Amino acid sequence: MPVVQIEDQIKNLVKQIEEMRAESLRLEGAVATLRGVLSSGVTELDIPEQPSQTPEEGEITEDSA
């Protein structure tokens, strides 16, 4: 019969709530920033194309960090 450890479940749920809270705050910050940009009269942002780059040997990237 499967067994569930209550304390582990509580810890996992609390961790998930903390992660969701952090993501929610990040998104709220992004919305506030974009609203500020919009209120200053900017309605569009031009984003330049970034050429694909291969990391140099030993270079730290987001994927390897």
Secondary structure, DSSP 8 states (H G I E B T S, - for coil): -----HHHHHHHHHHHHHHHHHHHHHHHHHHHHHHHHHHTT---------------TT---TTT-
